[in-house]
Amino acid sequence: MARAKTAYQCSECGAMSSKWAGQCADCGAWNTLVETRQNRGTAPSRLRGGYAGEAGGDAQVLSLDQVRHEEQARLATGLGELDRALGGGLVPGSVTLIGGDPGIGKSTLLLQALVHLSQSRPVLYVTGEESLQQVGLRAQRLQLDASRLRLLAETQVESILAQAGRERPRVMVIDSIQAIYTDTVASAPGSVSQLRESAAGLVQFAKQTGTALFLVGHVTKEGVIAGPRVLEHMVDTVLYFEGESGGPYRMIRAVKNRFGAVNELGLFAMTDKGLRQVSNPSAIFLSRHEHPVPGSVITVTREGSRPLLVELQVLVDESHLSNPRRVALGLEQNRLAMLLAVLHRHAGVAMYDQDVYVNVVGGVRVAETGVDLAVIWAAMSSFRNQPVSSDVLVFGEVGLAGEIRPVPGGEERVREAAKHGLARAILPKANRPRRPVEGMQIIPVTRLDEALGHL
């Protein structure tokens, strides 16, 4: 019998160490080394063999012109917003990792998609955290016709692969990867080594059999998928399911996609009958005040290939603290501090004795720089108590020298705003549309002081 080897593995980066230490020598994380035991001589290949359809033989070296390029039809999941985040649908043999907070709707989303797919092709739903009765009750509550949906309650990878080899599904869901374990690794489910080896076996099965695979992953308190970072490198697509716990809307965002654009955004509304697609997301993020209010500006951000209108609100109030507060919800806080410094340097407006609060309405997180000018406009509007008309669109990147820089997709942003009844657009001069936009007055600017002059 092989002797057990004791080692310590970092739960953040997966690095191995022969002895315990308070800090990982590779990634620098504290208190992340966990004791693991592995049997010497245990081959990981034992995990990846033993199921039907495994390819054998030696690999061959080919030139690129010898590789056959076959167009594979994507599988429609029945949820258009999910297909958008995936890049147009499921690719056969692809592996998708989807993460989100507990109760956000990951299982509901995949159950709806799998029930639609089961009407035309074999599918398999593997649950490791719920019983088959619980899955059945959810399908009944959502009023789904799940008569053709194949279910399996199992947590051992070897058993899952054996059953999948017999069922030969076109689409398979593992809910969740943290509950799955393999006998080749002597550690608890959810550990770094178990996640890595279990995912490796499932990924190889998907690639060799052409099965589209969904892996559900837990998230940490920081909002990232739990487990080693190598887990995200092993899969083809990484989706994050986001949303406010008390709000009705859910957003699915692609942060990695080998078969489509990154940062694509799909929007859903949570109802008592499950997730419903939102066809016009720009409309739900605009408050449409009865009268213009100070500190509220409409801007447009680009999520993947789709422009999205959002309302940006800023409140500037006198501070009684030695260090005024800078609070940003949906926006990077360091970016806000930089924009206030640019406003002071190039417009002569000092807010060092003011508290500044920024909020993107609807819980949207904006990661691009195209809303810089709108943040400054809203801050000036609140600071001077001067309302901004609700039919004005403002966007553009602000540089440290006070220049207004162009952003990608300027013409598409303007046309999206025109569809919703906006009449004027303050934008970078380089983003001026080549053709006139009906019903839209274009005001190009090149400097920050010039842009504030139109306020």
Sequence and secondary structure as in RCSB ss.txt:
>XXXX:A:sequence
MARAKTAYQCSECGAMSSKWAGQCADCGAWNTLVETRQNRGTAPSRLRGGYAGEAGGDAQVLSLDQVRHEEQARL
ATGLGELDRALGGGLVPGSVTLIGGDPGIGKSTLLLQALVHLSQSRPVLYVTGEESLQQVGLRAQRLQLDASRLR
LLAETQVESILAQAGRERPRVMVIDSIQAIYTDTVASAPGSVSQLRESAAGLVQFAKQTGTALFLVGHVTKEGVI
AGPRVLEHMVDTVLYFEGESGGPYRMIRAVKNRFGAVNELGLFAMTDKGLRQVSNPSAIFLSRHEHPVPGSVITV
TREGSRPLLVELQVLVDESHLSNPRRVALGLEQNRLAMLLAVLHRHAGVAMYDQDVYVNVVGGVRVAETGVDLAV
IWAAMSSFRNQPVSSDVLVFGEVGLAGEIRPVPGGEERVREAAKHGLARAILPKANRPRRPVEGMQIIPVTRLDE
ALGHL
>XXXX:A:secstr
   EEEEEEETTT  EESS  SB TTT  BS EEEEEEETT  THHHH SSTT   S      GGGS       B
  S HHHHHHHTSSB TT EEEEEE TTSSHHHHHHHHHHHHTTTS EEEEESSS HHHHHHHHHHTT   TT E
EEE  BHHHHHHHHHHH  SEEEEE GGG B TTSBS TTSHHHHHHHHHHHHHHHHHHT EEEEEE B TTSSB
SS THHHHHSSEEEEEE  TTSSEEEEEEEEETTS TT EEEEEEETTEEEE S HHHHT    SS  TTEEEEE
EEETTEEEEEEEEEEEEE  SSS  EEEESS HHHHHHHHHHHHHHH    TTEEEEEEETTS    SSTTHHHH
HHHHHHHHTT    TTEEE  EE TTSBEE  TTHHHHHHHHHHTT  EEEEEGGG  SS  TT EEEEESBHHH
HHHT 
